[in-house]
């Protein structure tokens, strides 16, 4: 019986394109980033830790420029939840984005294993120094910093247009460089989930969900307060009233 309603994919073409963009972007992030970890392991350190950090930062920056106009370039459940908490992303789309990110990350890890083998547990993130509490604190702080940069460069109407990808990519690379030896510097539940599932490495895996999400939500609320400054008058004379 014809109900007069179009199929979902015809009613929501823009959402489906956004889901596809998130899938491709998350796949590329996991394939390139964790692929660099595996290649570094099998090559005896040819890539180096700083090289791996550069790959993560560079691929994130590039993907933002490629897909931000289509999906917002989240590639990260923590980012999706932060934007939802700020009212910048509709709640009805959160489950679809998160599910696609997790599936794409898992496929990315399958591709890494097919191309490079299973060394380094496919780049799975586990506490590398100290205990889980230290890794929890590091992941929370790294994600907080990342989301502050994302909000400040991508959501702030006063920010320079076109520089968000550079700012966010540099932040990811910087944080991976100094946080990687402690926690793996995930900052992204999907990036941790894919390698964990395919290599079946679940050691302290909950840390890489709870800490990034908590850090992202805290950053969102801090930005909500800080970002209210952008609603103030921009005229120099009027702005001086608030200083």
Buried (B, 14 or more C-beta within 10 A) or exposed (E): EEEEEEEEEEEBEEBBEBBBBBBBBBBBBBBBBBBBBBBBBBEEEEBEBEBBBBBBBBBBBBBBBBBBEBBBBBBBBBBBBBBBBBEEBEEEBBEBBBBBBBBBBBBBBBBBBEEBEBBBBBBBBBBBEEEBEBBBBBBBBBBBBBBBBBBBBBBBEEBEEEEBBBBBBBBBBBBBBEBBEBBBBBBBBBBBBBBBBBBEBEEBBEBBBBBBBBBBBBBBEBBEEBBEEEEEEEEEEEEEEEE
